[in-house]
């Protein structure tokens, strides 16, 4: 339980950190993409302005006027934008006349872009014209005029590759950072779970000590009551004492079983044994019960299965599940126990007809002292510990137990063992 609590804390903490990291990474990538696209559009605008000998924007002219002669940057000494052949080679254009016919097309002899490819891109833009946009890895500016329409393209590949490199670099740095953060989170989970571990250990110790302390006086009370019963037969008061003593003995033994399983001392008795033989032996003891209560009882135990574990605990598991099935099956109902292979695992299935267990109760059915119907459980001598003991046995063998029921006609308990 404590380890499960630690795992949940680690998972929750790392999930929150990972979510925040990926959110920051997403925002950074979006902002960088938007910034690189804006730079691309600015580059296209400068190219078009210089090509058509247009004046720069007022803000740029104002910046030029305020420069001293000796500090005038090279970009403005010639009166315009310096020739940037690298970027210019990435800019392509196509011009349509007033009749919509292509009057000029320029691919700069780029081997990766043919006239037909550029025409296909331009035709797609002409169908849904926008002032600017992005299409098939190219940024474009759509410029209508009295003479026709001009469309300028910029190969966006370098900017896109730079964005992807930044994304990958941030991703790897973030993952490395999360691995580094994982180490203190693990130590923090142990520190947080320590008080819970102490409380749980004290609870287990109390249950074990109290059960042992109660066992001796209960044995004395039962022995004295049995002696008195022989002297005073059919005395209802003595019968009440013996009946409640027997119920108390069952409760104490169940608590001792839980304390024993919680302490994991049972694992010291693990060894390989014949699982098929152990399940069959525990199941056969219920044939007389089925005959007495006129219930149908079927066993389907596959031969040759072995398990590394505690044989007595497995027999106890089978007894608990079958006892539960017989108690809560309907009159003249049907109980079935089967042991089969499910892939690499062994599957133990106990089925019974009857009222079933509704969905809400199935979530709590393995909790200690949880009873679906308190009055019914009290009449049958149950304390809500049997299925909790069964779950502890299964977990100690690194298995899994589950319940399935429609809440109306049947209940299945399924155990998977390695």
C-alpha positions as CSV (number, residue, x, y, z in Angstrom):
1,X,0.0,0.0,0.0
2,X,2.8,2.4,0.9
3,X,4.7,1.7,-2.3
4,X,1.5,2.2,-4.3
5,X,1.1,5.6,-2.6
6,X,4.7,6.5,-3.4
7,X,4.2,5.5,-7.0
8,X,1.0,7.6,-7.3
9,X,2.8,10.6,-5.8
10,X,5.7,10.3,-8.2
11,X,3.4,9.8,-11.2
12,X,1.2,12.8,-10.2
13,X,4.2,15.1,-9.6
14,X,6.0,14.1,-12.8
15,X,2.8,14.4,-14.8
16,X,2.3,18.0,-13.5
17,X,5.9,18.9,-14.2
18,X,5.7,17.3,-17.7
19,X,2.5,19.1,-18.5
20,X,4.0,22.5,-17.5
21,X,7.2,21.7,-19.5
22,X,5.3,20.7,-22.7
23,X,3.0,23.8,-22.3
24,X,6.0,26.1,-22.1
25,X,7.6,24.2,-25.1
26,X,4.4,24.6,-27.1
27,X,4.2,28.3,-26.4
28,X,7.9,28.8,-27.2
29,X,7.5,26.9,-30.5
30,X,4.4,28.8,-31.5
31,X,6.0,32.1,-30.7
32,X,9.2,31.2,-32.6
33,X,7.3,30.0,-35.6
34,X,5.2,33.2,-35.6
35,X,8.4,35.3,-35.3
36,X,10.2,33.5,-38.1
37,X,7.2,33.8,-40.3
38,X,7.0,37.5,-39.6
39,X,10.7,37.8,-40.5
40,X,10.0,36.0,-43.7
41,X,7.1,38.3,-44.6
42,X,9.3,41.4,-43.8
43,X,12.0,39.9,-46.1
44,X,9.5,39.6,-48.9
45,X,8.2,43.1,-48.3
46,X,11.8,44.5,-48.5
47,X,12.5,42.6,-51.7
48,X,9.3,43.9,-53.3
49,X,10.0,47.5,-52.2
50,X,13.5,47.5,-53.6
51,X,12.5,45.8,-56.8
52,X,9.8,48.4,-57.5
53,X,12.0,51.3,-56.2
54,X,9.5,52.2,-53.5
55,X,10.3,54.3,-50.4
56,X,10.8,52.4,-47.1
57,X,8.2,52.8,-44.4
58,X,8.2,56.1,-42.4
59,X,9.6,54.5,-39.3
60,X,12.6,53.3,-41.3
61,X,13.1,56.6,-43.0
62,X,13.1,58.3,-39.7
63,X,15.7,56.0,-38.4
64,X,17.9,56.8,-41.4
65,X,17.6,60.6,-40.9
66,X,18.8,60.4,-37.3
67,X,22.0,58.5,-38.2
68,X,25.3,60.5,-38.3
69,X,27.4,60.2,-41.5
70,X,30.1,58.1,-39.9
71,X,27.6,55.8,-38.3
72,X,25.5,55.1,-41.4
73,X,25.2,51.3,-41.7
74,X,26.2,49.7,-45.0
75,X,22.5,48.9,-45.7
76,X,21.8,52.5,-46.2
77,X,24.9,53.9,-47.8
78,X,23.8,52.8,-51.3
79,X,20.4,54.3,-50.7
80,X,18.6,50.9,-50.3
81,X,18.8,47.3,-49.2
82,X,22.2,45.6,-49.7
83,X,22.2,42.7,-52.2
84,X,21.6,39.6,-50.1
85,X,22.0,36.9,-52.8
86,X,21.3,34.0,-50.3
87,X,17.9,35.3,-49.4
88,X,17.2,36.6,-52.9
89,X,17.7,33.1,-54.3
90,X,14.9,31.9,-52.0
91,X,12.4,34.4,-53.4
92,X,10.3,33.5,-56.5
93,X,7.5,35.4,-58.2
94,X,4.7,35.1,-60.8
95,X,2.8,37.9,-62.4
96,X,-0.7,37.8,-63.9
97,X,-1.9,40.5,-66.3
98,X,-5.4,42.1,-66.3
99,X,-6.8,39.2,-68.3
100,X,-5.5,36.6,-65.7
101,X,-2.8,35.3,-68.0
102,X,0.7,34.7,-66.8
103,X,3.0,37.5,-68.0
104,X,6.1,36.8,-65.9
105,X,7.4,33.8,-63.9
106,X,10.7,33.6,-62.0
107,X,12.1,30.5,-60.3
108,X,15.7,31.8,-60.2
109,X,16.6,28.5,-61.9
110,X,16.1,26.7,-58.6
111,X,16.4,22.9,-59.3
112,X,13.8,22.1,-56.6
113,X,11.1,24.3,-58.1
114,X,9.8,24.1,-61.7
115,X,7.6,26.6,-63.5
116,X,4.7,24.1,-63.3
117,X,5.0,23.7,-59.6
118,X,5.1,27.5,-59.1
119,X,2.0,27.9,-61.3
120,X,0.2,25.2,-59.3
121,X,0.9,27.1,-56.1
122,X,-0.2,30.4,-57.7
123,X,-3.4,28.9,-59.0
124,X,-4.3,27.6,-55.6
125,X,-3.8,31.1,-54.1
126,X,-5.8,32.7,-56.9
127,X,-8.8,30.6,-56.1
128,X,-8.9,31.9,-52.5
129,X,-6.7,35.0,-52.5
130,X,-5.4,36.4,-49.2
131,X,-2.9,39.2,-48.7
132,X,-0.4,36.8,-47.2
133,X,-0.1,33.2,-46.1
134,X,1.7,30.0,-46.2
135,X,1.4,27.2,-48.7
136,X,3.4,23.9,-49.2
137,X,6.4,25.2,-47.3
138,X,6.4,28.6,-48.9
139,X,5.4,32.0,-47.6
140,X,3.7,34.3,-50.1
141,X,2.5,37.9,-50.5
142,X,-0.5,38.5,-52.8
143,X,-0.3,42.0,-54.4
144,X,-3.1,43.2,-56.7
145,X,-2.5,46.3,-58.9
146,X,-4.1,48.1,-61.9
147,X,-1.8,46.1,-64.2
148,X,-2.8,42.7,-62.7
149,X,-1.7,40.5,-59.8
150,X,1.8,39.7,-58.5
151,X,2.5,36.8,-56.1
152,X,5.9,36.6,-54.4
153,X,7.0,33.4,-52.7
154,X,9.7,32.8,-50.1
155,X,11.2,29.3,-49.5
156,X,10.4,28.8,-45.8
157,X,12.6,25.7,-45.5
158,X,15.5,27.2,-43.5
159,X,13.2,28.8,-41.0
160,X,11.2,25.7,-40.6
161,X,14.3,23.6,-40.1
162,X,15.6,26.0,-37.6
163,X,12.3,25.8,-35.7
164,X,12.4,22.0,-35.7
165,X,16.0,22.0,-34.5
166,X,15.0,24.4,-31.6
167,X,12.0,22.1,-30.8
168,X,14.1,19.0,-30.7
169,X,16.8,20.7,-28.6
170,X,14.3,22.0,-26.1
171,X,12.6,18.6,-26.0
172,X,15.8,16.7,-25.2
173,X,16.9,19.3,-22.6
174,X,13.4,19.1,-21.0
175,X,13.5,15.3,-20.9
176,X,17.0,15.4,-19.3
177,X,15.7,17.9,-16.8
178,X,12.8,15.8,-15.9
179,X,15.1,12.8,-15.3
180,X,17.2,14.9,-13.0
181,X,14.0,16.2,-11.2
182,X,12.8,12.6,-10.8
183,X,15.6,11.8,-8.3
184,X,14.6,14.4,-5.7
185,X,10.9,13.6,-6.3
186,X,11.6,9.9,-5.4
187,X,13.3,11.0,-2.2
188,X,10.4,13.4,-1.5
189,X,7.8,10.7,-2.0
190,X,9.6,8.5,0.6
191,X,9.7,11.5,3.1
192,X,6.0,12.2,2.5
193,X,5.0,8.5,2.9
194,X,7.1,8.0,6.0
195,X,4.4,9.1,8.5
196,X,1.9,6.9,6.7
197,X,4.3,4.0,6.8
198,X,4.8,4.5,10.6
199,X,1.0,4.7,11.2
200,X,0.4,1.6,9.0
201,X,3.2,-0.3,10.9
202,X,1.7,0.7,14.2
203,X,-1.8,-0.5,13.0
204,X,-0.4,-3.9,11.9
205,X,1.5,-4.3,15.2
206,X,-1.6,-3.4,17.2
207,X,-3.8,-5.9,15.3
208,X,-1.2,-8.6,15.7
209,X,-0.6,-7.9,19.4
210,X,-4.3,-7.4,20.3
211,X,-5.2,-10.6,18.4
212,X,-2.6,-12.6,20.3
213,X,-3.6,-11.1,23.6
214,X,-7.3,-11.8,23.0
215,X,-6.6,-15.4,22.0
216,X,-5.6,-16.6,25.4
217,X,-8.6,-15.3,27.4
218,X,-11.0,-16.4,24.7
219,X,-9.6,-19.9,24.8
220,X,-10.1,-19.9,28.6
221,X,-13.6,-18.6,28.3
222,X,-14.5,-21.2,25.7
223,X,-13.0,-24.1,27.7
224,X,-14.8,-23.1,30.9
225,X,-18.1,-22.7,29.0
226,X,-17.7,-26.1,27.5
227,X,-17.1,-27.6,31.0
228,X,-20.2,-25.9,32.3
229,X,-22.2,-27.1,29.3
230,X,-21.4,-30.7,30.2
231,X,-22.8,-29.9,33.7
232,X,-25.7,-27.8,32.6
233,X,-26.8,-29.2,29.2
234,X,-29.2,-27.2,27.0
235,X,-28.6,-24.0,29.0
236,X,-29.3,-21.1,26.5
237,X,-27.0,-18.7,28.3
238,X,-24.1,-21.1,27.9
239,X,-25.1,-21.7,24.3
240,X,-24.9,-17.9,23.6
241,X,-21.5,-17.7,25.2
242,X,-20.1,-20.6,23.1
243,X,-21.7,-19.2,19.9
244,X,-20.2,-15.8,20.4
245,X,-16.9,-17.3,21.4
246,X,-16.7,-19.3,18.2
247,X,-17.5,-16.1,16.2
248,X,-14.8,-14.2,18.1
249,X,-12.3,-17.0,17.4
250,X,-13.0,-16.7,13.7
251,X,-12.5,-12.9,13.8
252,X,-9.2,-13.2,15.8
253,X,-7.9,-15.8,13.4
254,X,-8.8,-13.6,10.5
255,X,-7.0,-10.7,12.0
256,X,-3.9,-12.8,12.7
257,X,-4.0,-14.0,9.1
258,X,-4.0,-10.4,7.9
259,X,-1.2,-9.4,10.3
260,X,0.8,-12.4,9.1
261,X,0.3,-11.5,5.4
262,X,1.0,-7.8,6.0
263,X,4.3,-8.7,7.7
264,X,5.3,-10.7,4.6
265,X,6.7,-13.5,6.8
266,X,4.7,-16.0,4.8
267,X,7.1,-15.5,1.8
268,X,9.8,-17.3,3.7
269,X,7.7,-20.5,3.3
270,X,7.5,-20.1,-0.5
271,X,8.5,-23.1,-2.6
272,X,7.4,-24.8,-5.8
273,X,4.3,-27.0,-5.4
274,X,1.6,-28.7,-7.4
275,X,-1.0,-25.9,-7.9
276,X,-3.6,-28.2,-9.5
277,X,-3.4,-30.7,-6.6
278,X,-3.7,-28.0,-4.0
279,X,-6.8,-26.3,-5.6
280,X,-8.5,-29.7,-6.2
281,X,-7.9,-30.7,-2.6
282,X,-9.4,-27.5,-1.3
283,X,-12.3,-27.7,-3.7
284,X,-13.3,-31.3,-2.9
285,X,-14.1,-30.4,0.7
286,X,-17.1,-28.4,-0.5
287,X,-18.8,-31.3,-2.2
288,X,-20.6,-32.3,1.0
289,X,-21.8,-28.7,1.4
290,X,-23.2,-28.7,-2.1
291,X,-25.0,-32.0,-1.4
292,X,-26.4,-30.7,1.9
293,X,-27.8,-27.5,0.4
294,X,-28.8,-29.1,-2.9
295,X,-26.7,-26.8,-5.0
296,X,-25.0,-27.7,-8.3
297,X,-21.2,-27.8,-7.9
298,X,-18.8,-28.2,-10.8
299,X,-15.0,-28.4,-10.7
300,X,-12.8,-28.0,-13.8
301,X,-9.1,-28.2,-12.6
302,X,-6.4,-28.6,-15.3
303,X,-3.6,-30.9,-14.4
304,X,0.1,-30.3,-14.3
305,X,0.2,-26.7,-13.1
306,X,2.9,-25.6,-10.6
307,X,3.4,-22.4,-8.7
308,X,6.1,-20.9,-6.6
309,X,4.4,-19.8,-3.4
310,X,2.8,-20.8,-0.1
311,X,0.6,-23.9,-0.6
312,X,-1.4,-23.4,2.5
313,X,-2.2,-19.8,1.6
314,X,-3.4,-20.9,-1.9
315,X,-5.7,-23.5,-0.2
316,X,-7.0,-20.7,2.1
317,X,-7.6,-18.5,-0.9
318,X,-9.7,-21.2,-2.6
319,X,-11.6,-21.9,0.6
320,X,-12.4,-18.2,1.0
321,X,-13.7,-17.8,-2.5
322,X,-15.8,-21.0,-2.5
323,X,-17.1,-20.2,1.0
324,X,-18.2,-16.8,-0.3
325,X,-19.8,-18.4,-3.4
326,X,-21.8,-20.9,-1.4
327,X,-23.0,-18.3,1.1
328,X,-24.2,-15.8,-1.4
329,X,-25.5,-18.1,-4.2
330,X,-29.3,-18.5,-4.6
331,X,-31.2,-21.5,-3.4
332,X,-30.4,-24.5,-5.5
333,X,-28.0,-22.3,-7.4
334,X,-24.8,-23.2,-9.3
335,X,-21.2,-22.9,-8.2
336,X,-18.3,-23.5,-10.5
337,X,-14.5,-23.5,-9.9
338,X,-12.0,-23.8,-12.7
339,X,-8.2,-23.6,-13.0
340,X,-6.9,-23.0,-16.5
341,X,-4.1,-21.4,-18.4
342,X,-4.5,-17.8,-19.6
343,X,-1.4,-17.3,-21.7
344,X,1.6,-17.4,-19.5
345,X,-0.5,-17.1,-16.3
346,X,-2.7,-19.5,-14.3
347,X,-6.3,-18.4,-14.0
348,X,-8.5,-19.4,-11.1
349,X,-12.2,-18.6,-11.6
350,X,-15.0,-19.0,-9.1
351,X,-18.5,-18.5,-10.4
352,X,-21.8,-18.5,-8.6
353,X,-25.4,-17.7,-9.5
354,X,-27.3,-15.4,-7.2
355,X,-28.1,-11.8,-6.4
356,X,-24.7,-10.5,-7.6
357,X,-22.8,-7.4,-6.6
358,X,-23.6,-4.0,-8.0
359,X,-21.0,-1.7,-9.5
360,X,-20.6,0.6,-6.5
361,X,-19.9,-2.3,-4.1
362,X,-17.4,-3.9,-6.5
363,X,-15.1,-0.9,-6.0
364,X,-14.9,-1.6,-2.3
365,X,-15.4,-5.4,-2.1
366,X,-11.8,-6.1,-1.1
367,X,-11.6,-3.4,1.6
368,X,-11.2,-4.6,5.2
369,X,-14.5,-4.9,7.2
370,X,-16.5,-3.9,4.1
371,X,-19.8,-5.7,3.9
372,X,-22.4,-5.3,1.2
373,X,-25.3,-6.3,3.5
374,X,-24.3,-6.0,7.2
375,X,-27.3,-7.9,8.5
376,X,-26.9,-10.7,6.0
377,X,-23.2,-10.9,6.7
378,X,-23.8,-11.0,10.4
379,X,-26.3,-13.9,10.0
380,X,-23.7,-15.9,7.9
381,X,-20.9,-15.1,10.4
382,X,-19.0,-12.8,8.1
383,X,-16.9,-9.8,9.2
384,X,-15.8,-8.4,5.9
385,X,-12.3,-9.8,6.2
386,X,-12.4,-12.9,3.9
387,X,-12.0,-11.1,0.6
388,X,-9.4,-8.8,2.1
389,X,-7.4,-11.8,3.1
390,X,-7.8,-13.3,-0.3
391,X,-6.5,-10.1,-1.9
392,X,-3.5,-10.1,0.4
393,X,-2.7,-13.7,-0.5
394,X,-2.9,-13.0,-4.2
395,X,-0.7,-9.9,-3.9
396,X,1.9,-11.8,-1.9
397,X,2.1,-14.2,-4.8
398,X,2.4,-11.2,-7.3
399,X,-1.0,-12.0,-8.8
400,X,-4.2,-10.1,-9.5
401,X,-7.7,-10.6,-8.3
402,X,-10.9,-9.0,-9.7
403,X,-14.6,-9.3,-9.4
404,X,-17.2,-9.2,-12.2
405,X,-21.0,-9.2,-11.7
406,X,-24.1,-7.9,-13.4
407,X,-25.6,-7.2,-10.0
408,X,-28.6,-9.4,-10.8
409,X,-27.8,-13.0,-11.6
410,X,-24.1,-14.0,-11.1
411,X,-20.7,-13.2,-9.6
412,X,-17.3,-14.1,-10.8
413,X,-14.0,-13.9,-8.9
414,X,-11.0,-14.2,-11.2
415,X,-7.4,-14.7,-9.9
416,X,-4.4,-14.5,-12.2
417,X,-1.2,-16.0,-10.8
418,X,2.3,-15.9,-12.4
